[in-house]
């Protein structure tokens, strides 16, 4: 009997590859003389948009009474240990891949996402996470290919159009395709219709068109 997988909430709508691409350019300048470490912004799940301001300070238990949160490395070690006991646990595999990405271990994240794909190849969100990681690594063709696979199965997946648009328009190699990026972002706007991310997509479209005209 096929293993049943619960649907995961999507997180990539909180990601901004525009800011990521800009940070990547800055990193190349800083590290170009040494070794370019490709960690463009998404660096750590900071590929996620930080919308909203800082909230009020918590008024819960005193700091002395609060147990320190496990570090990223501790969380990774814990998940790795759990997966040794249950290597086919889809949720754990995905969580570990996300932590690898958060820690800038992009190749390990990719390898782990590919392992998850062997368990469940039909999860569109998995492909989006994998594509986002490929983008961070500068593996732009791989990122685009994963989004194209999603859209073959789900042509009206607004989020996939949104990501593909940014992958095409903001990649930093000879494969950059601004026109396609604009089309994909416009399709996202058409499908999604309203919302904060629609407003951001419209802003990106305006900027891309303006830059194209210059």
FIKOLZA-1660 file (N, C-alpha, C; in steps of 0.1 Angstrom, whole numbers, plus 5000, padded with zeros to 4 digits):
% residues 214
   i   px   py   pz ch aa at
   1 5009 4988 5000  A  X  N
   1 5000 5000 5000  A  X CA
   1 5009 5012 5000  A  X  C
   2 5006 5022 4992  A  X  N
   2 5014 5034 4991  A  X CA
   2 5013 5042 5004  A  X  C
   3 5024 5048 5008  A  X  N
   3 5025 5056 5020  A  X CA
   3 5017 5068 5018  A  X  C
   4 5008 5072 5028  A  X  N
   4 5000 5084 5027  A  X CA
   4 5008 5095 5033  A  X  C
   5 5008 5106 5026  A  X  N
   5 5016 5118 5030  A  X CA
   5 5006 5130 5033  A  X  C
   6 5009 5136 5044  A  X  N
   6 5000 5148 5047  A  X CA
   6 5005 5160 5039  A  X  C
   7 4996 5168 5036  A  X  N
   7 4999 5180 5028  A  X CA
   7 5007 5190 5036  A  X  C
   8 5018 5195 5032  A  X  N
   8 5026 5204 5039  A  X CA
   8 5022 5219 5036  A  X  C
   9 5021 5228 5045  A  X  N
   9 5019 5242 5042  A  X CA
   9 5030 5247 5034  A  X  C
  10 5026 5256 5024  A  X  N
  10 5036 5262 5016  A  X CA
  10 5043 5273 5023  A  X  C
  11 5057 5274 5021  A  X  N
  11 5064 5285 5028  A  X CA
  11 5071 5294 5018  A  X  C
  12 5071 5290 5005  A  X  N
  12 5079 5298 4996  A  X CA
  12 5073 5311 4992  A  X  C
  13 5060 5313 4995  A  X  N
  13 5054 5326 4992  A  X CA
  13 5060 5337 5001  A  X  C
  14 5067 5333 5011  A  X  N
  14 5074 5343 5020  A  X CA
  14 5088 5345 5015  A  X  C
  15 5092 5340 5003  A  X  N
  15 5105 5341 4998  A  X CA
  15 5107 5353 4989  A  X  C
  16 5118 5359 4989  A  X  N
  16 5121 5370 4979  A  X CA
  16 5134 5368 4972  A  X  C
  17 5134 5364 4960  A  X  N
  17 5146 5361 4953  A  X CA
  17 5152 5374 4947  A  X  C
  18 5144 5385 4948  A  X  N
  18 5149 5398 4943  A  X CA
  18 5160 5402 4953  A  X  C
  19 5156 5403 4966  A  X  N
  19 5166 5407 4976  A  X CA
  19 5177 5397 4976  A  X  C
  20 5174 5384 4974  A  X  N
  20 5185 5374 4974  A  X CA
  20 5195 5376 4963  A  X  C
  21 5190 5379 4951  A  X  N
  21 5199 5382 4940  A  X CA
  21 5208 5393 4943  A  X  C
  22 5203 5404 4949  A  X  N
  22 5211 5416 4952  A  X CA
  22 5222 5412 4962  A  X  C
  23 5218 5404 4972  A  X  N
  23 5228 5401 4982  A  X CA
  23 5239 5392 4976  A  X  C
  24 5234 5383 4966  A  X  N
  24 5244 5375 4960  A  X CA
  24 5254 5383 4952  A  X  C
  25 5250 5393 4946  A  X  N
  25 5259 5402 4938  A  X CA
  25 5269 5408 4948  A  X  C
  26 5265 5412 4959  A  X  N
  26 5273 5418 4969  A  X CA
  26 5283 5408 4974  A  X  C
  27 5279 5396 4976  A  X  N
  27 5288 5385 4981  A  X CA
  27 5299 5382 4971  A  X  C
  28 5295 5382 4959  A  X  N
  28 5305 5379 4949  A  X CA
  28 5316 5390 4949  A  X  C
  29 5313 5402 4951  A  X  N
  29 5323 5413 4952  A  X CA
  29 5332 5411 4964  A  X  C
  30 5326 5407 4976  A  X  N
  30 5333 5406 4988  A  X CA
  30 5342 5393 4987  A  X  C
  31 5337 5382 4982  A  X  N
  31 5344 5370 4983  A  X CA
  31 5351 5366 4970  A  X  C
  32 5350 5374 4960  A  X  N
  32 5356 5371 4947  A  X CA
  32 5370 5369 4947  A  X  C
  33 5377 5377 4956  A  X  N
  33 5392 5377 4957  A  X CA
  33 5396 5364 4963  A  X  C
  34 5387 5359 4972  A  X  N
  34 5390 5347 4980  A  X CA
  34 5383 5335 4972  A  X  C
  35 5374 5329 4979  A  X  N
  35 5366 5318 4973  A  X CA
  35 5351 5322 4974  A  X  C
  36 5345 5322 4962  A  X  N
  36 5331 5326 4962  A  X CA
  36 5322 5315 4968  A  X  C
  37 5317 5318 4979  A  X  N
  37 5308 5309 4986  A  X CA
  37 5293 5313 4982  A  X  C
  38 5287 5305 4974  A  X  N
  38 5274 5308 4969  A  X CA
  38 5263 5306 4979  A  X  C
  39 5259 5317 4986  A  X  N
  39 5249 5316 4996  A  X CA
  39 5240 5327 4995  A  X  C
  40 5236 5332 4984  A  X  N
  40 5228 5344 4981  A  X CA
  40 5216 5345 4991  A  X  C
  41 5218 5352 5001  A  X  N
  41 5206 5356 5008  A  X CA
  41 5197 5345 5013  A  X  C
  42 5191 5338 5005  A  X  N
  42 5181 5329 5009  A  X CA
  42 5189 5322 5021  A  X  C
  43 5201 5326 5021  A  X  N
  43 5210 5320 5031  A  X CA
  43 5202 5318 5044  A  X  C
  44 5201 5307 5046  A  X  N
  44 5193 5302 5057  A  X CA
  44 5180 5305 5053  A  X  C
  45 5170 5302 5058  A  X  N
  45 5157 5304 5053  A  X CA
  45 5154 5319 5052  A  X  C
  46 5164 5327 5051  A  X  N
  46 5162 5341 5050  A  X CA
  46 5159 5344 5035  A  X  C
  47 5156 5333 5028  A  X  N
  47 5151 5335 5015  A  X CA
  47 5136 5340 5018  A  X  C
  48 5133 5339 5030  A  X  N
  48 5119 5342 5033  A  X CA
  48 5118 5357 5036  A  X  C
  49 5107 5363 5030  A  X  N
  49 5105 5378 5033  A  X CA
  49 5103 5380 5047  A  X  C
  50 5109 5391 5053  A  X  N
  50 5106 5394 5067  A  X CA
  50 5096 5405 5067  A  X  C
  51 5084 5402 5064  A  X  N
  51 5073 5412 5064  A  X CA
  51 5069 5415 5078  A  X  C
  52 5065 5427 5081  A  X  N
  52 5061 5431 5094  A  X CA
  52 5072 5436 5102  A  X  C
  53 5069 5442 5113  A  X  N
  53 5079 5448 5121  A  X CA
  53 5082 5440 5133  A  X  C
  54 5090 5445 5142  A  X  N
  54 5094 5437 5154  A  X CA
  54 5082 5439 5164  A  X  C
  55 5078 5427 5169  A  X  N
  55 5066 5428 5178  A  X CA
  55 5071 5432 5192  A  X  C
  56 5061 5433 5201  A  X  N
  56 5064 5437 5215  A  X CA
  56 5072 5426 5221  A  X  C
  57 5080 5430 5231  A  X  N
  57 5088 5420 5238  A  X CA
  57 5079 5410 5246  A  X  C
  58 5082 5397 5246  A  X  N
  58 5073 5388 5253  A  X CA
  58 5072 5391 5268  A  X  C
  59 5061 5388 5273  A  X  N
  59 5059 5391 5287  A  X CA
  59 5057 5377 5295  A  X  C
  60 5062 5367 5289  A  X  N
  60 5060 5353 5295  A  X CA
  60 5070 5351 5307  A  X  C
  61 5075 5339 5308  A  X  N
  61 5083 5335 5320  A  X CA
  61 5096 5343 5319  A  X  C
  62 5103 5345 5331  A  X  N
  62 5115 5352 5331  A  X CA
  62 5126 5344 5323  A  X  C
  63 5136 5351 5318  A  X  N
  63 5146 5345 5310  A  X CA
  63 5153 5334 5317  A  X  C
  64 5155 5335 5330  A  X  N
  64 5162 5325 5337  A  X CA
  64 5154 5312 5338  A  X  C
  65 5141 5313 5336  A  X  N
  65 5132 5301 5337  A  X CA
  65 5130 5294 5323  A  X  C
  66 5135 5300 5312  A  X  N
  66 5133 5295 5299  A  X CA
  66 5145 5287 5295  A  X  C
  67 5142 5275 5290  A  X  N
  67 5153 5266 5285  A  X CA
  67 5158 5272 5272  A  X  C
  68 5172 5272 5270  A  X  N
  68 5177 5277 5258  A  X CA
  68 5173 5268 5246  A  X  C
  69 5170 5275 5235  A  X  N
  69 5166 5267 5223  A  X CA
  69 5178 5260 5217  A  X  C
  70 5175 5249 5212  A  X  N
  70 5186 5241 5206  A  X CA
  70 5192 5248 5194  A  X  C
  71 5205 5247 5192  A  X  N
  71 5211 5254 5181  A  X CA
  71 5208 5246 5168  A  X  C
  72 5210 5253 5157  A  X  N
  72 5208 5246 5144  A  X CA
  72 5215 5233 5142  A  X  C
  73 5228 5233 5146  A  X  N
  73 5236 5221 5145  A  X CA
  73 5230 5210 5154  A  X  C
  74 5225 5214 5166  A  X  N
  74 5219 5204 5175  A  X CA
  74 5206 5198 5169  A  X  C
  75 5198 5207 5163  A  X  N
  75 5186 5202 5156  A  X CA
  75 5189 5193 5145  A  X  C
  76 5199 5196 5137  A  X  N
  76 5204 5187 5126  A  X CA
  76 5208 5174 5131  A  X  C
  77 5217 5174 5141  A  X  N
  77 5221 5161 5147  A  X CA
  77 5210 5153 5152  A  X  C
  78 5200 5159 5158  A  X  N
  78 5189 5152 5164  A  X CA
  78 5181 5145 5153  A  X  C
  79 5178 5153 5142  A  X  N
  79 5171 5147 5131  A  X CA
  79 5178 5136 5124  A  X  C
  80 5191 5138 5122  A  X  N
  80 5200 5128 5116  A  X CA
  80 5199 5115 5124  A  X  C
  81 5199 5116 5137  A  X  N
  81 5198 5104 5146  A  X CA
  81 5184 5098 5144  A  X  C
  82 5173 5106 5144  A  X  N
  82 5160 5100 5142  A  X CA
  82 5158 5093 5129  A  X  C
  83 5165 5098 5118  A  X  N
  83 5163 5092 5105  A  X CA
  83 5171 5079 5104  A  X  C
  84 5181 5077 5112  A  X  N
  84 5188 5065 5113  A  X CA
  84 5179 5054 5117  A  X  C
  85 5170 5057 5126  A  X  N
  85 5160 5048 5131  A  X CA
  85 5148 5046 5122  A  X  C
  86 5145 5057 5115  A  X  N
  86 5133 5057 5106  A  X CA
  86 5136 5064 5093  A  X  C
  87 5144 5058 5084  A  X  N
  87 5149 5065 5072  A  X CA
  87 5139 5068 5062  A  X  C
  88 5127 5062 5062  A  X  N
  88 5117 5065 5053  A  X CA
  88 5106 5075 5058  A  X  C
  89 5109 5082 5069  A  X  N
  89 5100 5091 5075  A  X CA
  89 5100 5104 5066  A  X  C
  90 5090 5106 5058  A  X  N
  90 5090 5117 5049  A  X CA
  90 5091 5131 5055  A  X  C
  91 5084 5132 5066  A  X  N
  91 5084 5145 5073  A  X CA
  91 5098 5149 5079  A  X  C
  92 5104 5139 5084  A  X  N
  92 5117 5141 5090  A  X CA
  92 5128 5144 5079  A  X  C
  93 5126 5137 5068  A  X  N
  93 5136 5140 5057  A  X CA
  93 5134 5154 5052  A  X  C
  94 5122 5159 5050  A  X  N
  94 5119 5173 5046  A  X CA
  94 5124 5183 5056  A  X  C
  95 5122 5180 5069  A  X  N
  95 5126 5189 5079  A  X CA
  95 5142 5190 5079  A  X  C
  96 5148 5179 5078  A  X  N
  96 5163 5179 5078  A  X CA
  96 5168 5187 5066  A  X  C
  97 5162 5185 5054  A  X  N
  97 5166 5192 5042  A  X CA
  97 5165 5207 5044  A  X  C
  98 5154 5211 5050  A  X  N
  98 5152 5225 5053  A  X CA
  98 5163 5231 5063  A  X  C
  99 5166 5223 5073  A  X  N
  99 5177 5228 5082  A  X CA
  99 5190 5229 5075  A  X  C
 100 5193 5219 5067  A  X  N
 100 5206 5220 5059  A  X CA
 100 5206 5233 5051  A  X  C
 101 5195 5236 5045  A  X  N
 101 5195 5249 5037  A  X CA
 101 5196 5261 5046  A  X  C
 102 5189 5260 5057  A  X  N
 102 5191 5272 5067  A  X CA
 102 5205 5274 5071  A  X  C
 103 5212 5263 5072  A  X  N
 103 5226 5264 5076  A  X CA
 103 5236 5266 5065  A  X  C
 104 5231 5269 5053  A  X  N
 104 5239 5271 5041  A  X CA
 104 5246 5259 5035  A  X  C
 105 5241 5247 5040  A  X  N
 105 5246 5235 5035  A  X CA
 105 5238 5230 5023  A  X  C
 106 5239 5238 5012  A  X  N
 106 5230 5236 5001  A  X CA
 106 5231 5223 4994  A  X  C
 107 5243 5218 4992  A  X  N
 107 5244 5205 4985  A  X CA
 107 5238 5194 4993  A  X  C
 108 5240 5194 5006  A  X  N
 108 5234 5184 5015  A  X CA
 108 5219 5186 5015  A  X  C
 109 5214 5198 5014  A  X  N
 109 5199 5200 5013  A  X CA
 109 5194 5194 5000  A  X  C
 110 5201 5196 4989  A  X  N
 110 5196 5191 4976  A  X CA
 110 5196 5176 4977  A  X  C
 111 5207 5170 4982  A  X  N
 111 5208 5155 4983  A  X CA
 111 5196 5150 4992  A  X  C
 112 5193 5157 5002  A  X  N
 112 5182 5152 5011  A  X CA
 112 5168 5154 5004  A  X  C
 113 5166 5165 4997  A  X  N
 113 5154 5167 4990  A  X CA
 113 5152 5156 4979  A  X  C
 114 5163 5152 4973  A  X  N
 114 5162 5142 4963  A  X CA
 114 5159 5128 4969  A  X  C
 115 5164 5126 4981  A  X  N
 115 5160 5114 4989  A  X CA
 115 5145 5114 4992  A  X  C
 116 5140 5126 4996  A  X  N
 116 5126 5127 4998  A  X CA
 116 5117 5125 4986  A  X  C
 117 5123 5129 4974  A  X  N
 117 5115 5127 4962  A  X CA
 117 5114 5112 4959  A  X  C
 118 5123 5104 4963  A  X  N
 118 5122 5090 4961  A  X CA
 118 5111 5084 4969  A  X  C
 119 5108 5090 4980  A  X  N
 119 5097 5086 4988  A  X CA
 119 5083 5091 4983  A  X  C
 120 5083 5103 4978  A  X  N
 120 5071 5109 4973  A  X CA
 120 5074 5119 4962  A  X  C
 121 5074 5114 4950  A  X  N
 121 5077 5123 4938  A  X CA
 121 5066 5132 4934  A  X  C
 122 5054 5131 4940  A  X  N
 122 5043 5139 4935  A  X CA
 122 5041 5151 4943  A  X  C
 123 5049 5154 4953  A  X  N
 123 5047 5166 4962  A  X CA
 123 5053 5178 4955  A  X  C
 124 5044 5187 4950  A  X  N
 124 5048 5199 4943  A  X CA
 124 5056 5208 4952  A  X  C
 125 5052 5209 4965  A  X  N
 125 5059 5217 4974  A  X CA
 125 5074 5213 4976  A  X  C
 126 5076 5200 4975  A  X  N
 126 5089 5195 4976  A  X CA
 126 5098 5200 4964  A  X  C
 127 5092 5199 4952  A  X  N
 127 5099 5204 4940  A  X CA
 127 5102 5219 4942  A  X  C
 128 5093 5226 4947  A  X  N
 128 5095 5241 4949  A  X CA
 128 5107 5243 4959  A  X  C
 129 5107 5236 4970  A  X  N
 129 5118 5237 4979  A  X CA
 129 5131 5233 4973  A  X  C
 130 5131 5223 4965  A  X  N
 130 5143 5218 4958  A  X CA
 130 5148 5229 4948  A  X  C
 131 5138 5234 4941  A  X  N
 131 5141 5244 4931  A  X CA
 131 5147 5257 4937  A  X  C
 132 5142 5261 4948  A  X  N
 132 5147 5272 4956  A  X CA
 132 5161 5270 4960  A  X  C
 133 5164 5258 4964  A  X  N
 133 5178 5255 4969  A  X CA
 133 5187 5255 4957  A  X  C
 134 5183 5250 4946  A  X  N
 134 5191 5250 4934  A  X CA
 134 5194 5264 4930  A  X  C
 135 5184 5273 4931  A  X  N
 135 5187 5287 4928  A  X CA
 135 5197 5293 4937  A  X  C
 136 5197 5290 4950  A  X  N
 136 5207 5295 4959  A  X CA
 136 5221 5291 4955  A  X  C
 137 5222 5279 4950  A  X  N
 137 5235 5273 4946  A  X CA
 137 5240 5279 4933  A  X  C
 138 5231 5286 4926  A  X  N
 138 5235 5291 4913  A  X CA
 138 5232 5281 4902  A  X  C
 139 5225 5270 4906  A  X  N
 139 5221 5260 4896  A  X CA
 139 5208 5264 4890  A  X  C
 140 5209 5274 4882  A  X  N
 140 5196 5281 4877  A  X CA
 140 5188 5272 4868  A  X  C
 141 5195 5264 4859  A  X  N
 141 5187 5256 4850  A  X CA
 141 5180 5245 4857  A  X  C
 142 5186 5240 4868  A  X  N
 142 5179 5230 4876  A  X CA
 142 5167 5236 4883  A  X  C
 143 5169 5248 4888  A  X  N
 143 5158 5255 4894  A  X CA
 143 5146 5256 4885  A  X  C
 144 5149 5261 4873  A  X  N
 144 5139 5263 4863  A  X CA
 144 5132 5250 4859  A  X  C
 145 5140 5239 4857  A  X  N
 145 5135 5226 4853  A  X CA
 145 5125 5221 4863  A  X  C
 146 5128 5223 4876  A  X  N
 146 5119 5218 4887  A  X CA
 146 5106 5225 4886  A  X  C
 147 5106 5238 4884  A  X  N
 147 5093 5246 4883  A  X CA
 147 5085 5242 4870  A  X  C
 148 5092 5239 4860  A  X  N
 148 5086 5235 4848  A  X CA
 148 5079 5221 4850  A  X  C
 149 5085 5212 4858  A  X  N
 149 5079 5200 4861  A  X CA
 149 5066 5202 4869  A  X  C
 150 5066 5211 4878  A  X  N
 150 5054 5214 4886  A  X CA
 150 5043 5219 4877  A  X  C
 151 5046 5228 4868  A  X  N
 151 5036 5234 4859  A  X CA
 151 5031 5224 4849  A  X  C
 152 5039 5214 4845  A  X  N
 152 5033 5204 4836  A  X CA
 152 5022 5196 4843  A  X  C
 153 5023 5194 4856  A  X  N
 153 5012 5187 4863  A  X CA
 153 5001 5197 4868  A  X  C
 154 5005 5209 4871  A  X  N
 154 4996 5219 4877  A  X CA
 154 4998 5232 4870  A  X  C
 155 4992 5234 4858  A  X  N
 155 4995 5246 4850  A  X CA
 155 4990 5259 4857  A  X  C
 156 4980 5257 4866  A  X  N
 156 4975 5269 4873  A  X CA
 156 4980 5271 4887  A  X  C
 157 4992 5265 4890  A  X  N
 157 4998 5267 4903  A  X CA
 157 5004 5281 4903  A  X  C
 158 4998 5290 4909  A  X  N
 158 5002 5304 4909  A  X CA
 158 5016 5306 4915  A  X  C
 159 5018 5299 4926  A  X  N
 159 5031 5300 4933  A  X CA
 159 5043 5295 4924  A  X  C
 160 5040 5285 4916  A  X  N
 160 5051 5280 4907  A  X CA
 160 5054 5290 4896  A  X  C
 161 5044 5297 4891  A  X  N
 161 5046 5308 4881  A  X CA
 161 5054 5319 4888  A  X  C
 162 5051 5322 4900  A  X  N
 162 5057 5333 4908  A  X CA
 162 5072 5330 4909  A  X  C
 163 5075 5318 4913  A  X  N
 163 5089 5314 4915  A  X CA
 163 5097 5313 4902  A  X  C
 164 5090 5307 4892  A  X  N
 164 5096 5306 4879  A  X CA
 164 5099 5320 4873  A  X  C
 165 5090 5329 4875  A  X  N
 165 5093 5343 4870  A  X CA
 165 5105 5349 4876  A  X  C
 166 5107 5347 4889  A  X  N
 166 5119 5352 4895  A  X CA
 166 5131 5344 4892  A  X  C
 167 5130 5331 4890  A  X  N
 167 5142 5323 4886  A  X CA
 167 5147 5328 4872  A  X  C
 168 5137 5331 4863  A  X  N
 168 5141 5335 4850  A  X CA
 168 5147 5349 4849  A  X  C
 169 5140 5358 4857  A  X  N
 169 5143 5372 4856  A  X CA
 169 5156 5377 4864  A  X  C
 170 5158 5369 4875  A  X  N
 170 5169 5374 4884  A  X CA
 170 5181 5365 4885  A  X  C
 171 5182 5355 4876  A  X  N
 171 5194 5347 4876  A  X CA
 171 5205 5355 4871  A  X  C
 172 5217 5352 4875  A  X  N
 172 5228 5361 4872  A  X CA
 172 5238 5355 4861  A  X  C
 173 5233 5347 4852  A  X  N
 173 5241 5341 4842  A  X CA
 173 5235 5345 4828  A  X  C
 174 5241 5339 4818  A  X  N
 174 5237 5342 4804  A  X CA
 174 5223 5336 4801  A  X  C
 175 5217 5328 4810  A  X  N
 175 5204 5323 4808  A  X CA
 175 5193 5332 4812  A  X  C
 176 5196 5343 4817  A  X  N
 176 5186 5353 4822  A  X CA
 176 5176 5356 4811  A  X  C
 177 5163 5355 4814  A  X  N
 177 5153 5357 4804  A  X CA
 177 5143 5367 4811  A  X  C
 178 5145 5379 4809  A  X  N
 178 5136 5389 4815  A  X CA
 178 5122 5388 4810  A  X  C
 179 5121 5387 4797  A  X  N
 179 5107 5386 4791  A  X CA
 179 5099 5374 4796  A  X  C
 180 5105 5363 4797  A  X  N
 180 5098 5352 4803  A  X CA
 180 5095 5354 4818  A  X  C
 181 5104 5360 4825  A  X  N
 181 5102 5363 4839  A  X CA
 181 5090 5372 4840  A  X  C
 182 5089 5382 4832  A  X  N
 182 5077 5391 4832  A  X CA
 182 5064 5383 4830  A  X  C
 183 5065 5375 4819  A  X  N
 183 5052 5367 4816  A  X CA
 183 5048 5358 4827  A  X  C
 184 5058 5352 4834  A  X  N
 184 5054 5343 4845  A  X CA
 184 5049 5351 4857  A  X  C
 185 5055 5362 4860  A  X  N
 185 5050 5370 4871  A  X CA
 185 5036 5376 4868  A  X  C
 186 5033 5379 4855  A  X  N
 186 5020 5384 4851  A  X CA
 186 5010 5373 4852  A  X  C
 187 5014 5361 4849  A  X  N
 187 5005 5349 4851  A  X CA
 187 5002 5347 4865  A  X  C
 188 5012 5349 4874  A  X  N
 188 5009 5347 4888  A  X CA
 188 4999 5358 4893  A  X  C
 189 5000 5370 4888  A  X  N
 189 4991 5381 4892  A  X CA
 189 4977 5377 4887  A  X  C
 190 4976 5372 4875  A  X  N
 190 4963 5368 4869  A  X CA
 190 4956 5357 4878  A  X  C
 191 4964 5348 4882  A  X  N
 191 4959 5336 4890  A  X CA
 191 4956 5340 4904  A  X  C
 192 4965 5347 4910  A  X  N
 192 4964 5350 4925  A  X CA
 192 4955 5362 4927  A  X  C
 193 4954 5371 4918  A  X  N
 193 4945 5383 4918  A  X CA
 193 4948 5393 4929  A  X  C
 194 4948 5389 4942  A  X  N
 194 4950 5399 4952  A  X CA
 194 4960 5394 4963  A  X  C
 195 4964 5404 4971  A  X  N
 195 4973 5400 4982  A  X CA
 195 4986 5407 4981  A  X  C
 196 4993 5406 4992  A  X  N
 196 5006 5413 4994  A  X CA
 196 5016 5408 4983  A  X  C
 197 5016 5395 4980  A  X  N
 197 5026 5390 4970  A  X CA
 197 5022 5394 4956  A  X  C
 198 5010 5396 4954  A  X  N
 198 5006 5402 4941  A  X CA
 198 5011 5416 4939  A  X  C
 199 5010 5424 4950  A  X  N
 199 5015 5437 4950  A  X CA
 199 5030 5437 4947  A  X  C
 200 5038 5428 4954  A  X  N
 200 5052 5427 4952  A  X CA
 200 5055 5423 4937  A  X  C
 201 5047 5413 4932  A  X  N
 201 5049 5409 4918  A  X CA
 201 5047 5420 4908  A  X  C
 202 5037 5428 4911  A  X  N
 202 5035 5440 4902  A  X CA
 202 5047 5449 4903  A  X  C
 203 5052 5451 4914  A  X  N
 203 5064 5460 4916  A  X CA
 203 5075 5454 4908  A  X  C
 204 5078 5441 4909  A  X  N
 204 5089 5435 4902  A  X CA
 204 5087 5437 4887  A  X  C
 205 5074 5435 4882  A  X  N
 205 5071 5436 4868  A  X CA
 205 5075 5450 4863  A  X  C
 206 5070 5460 4871  A  X  N
 206 5073 5474 4867  A  X CA
 206 5088 5477 4866  A  X  C
 207 5095 5472 4876  A  X  N
 207 5110 5474 4876  A  X CA
 207 5116 5467 4865  A  X  C
 208 5112 5455 4862  A  X  N
 208 5118 5448 4851  A  X CA
 208 5116 5455 4837  A  X  C
 209 5103 5459 4836  A  X  N
 209 5100 5466 4823  A  X CA
 209 5107 5479 4822  A  X  C
 210 5109 5486 4833  A  X  N
 210 5116 5499 4833  A  X CA
 210 5131 5497 4829  A  X  C
 211 5137 5487 4835  A  X  N
 211 5151 5484 4833  A  X CA
 211 5153 5479 4818  A  X  C
 212 5143 5472 4813  A  X  N
 212 5144 5467 4799  A  X CA
 212 5144 5479 4790  A  X  C
 213 5136 5489 4793  A  X  N
 213 5135 5501 4784  A  X CA
 213 5147 5509 4784  A  X  C
 214 5156 5508 4795  A  X  N
 214 5168 5516 4796  A  X CA
 214 5179 5511 4787  A  X  C
% end
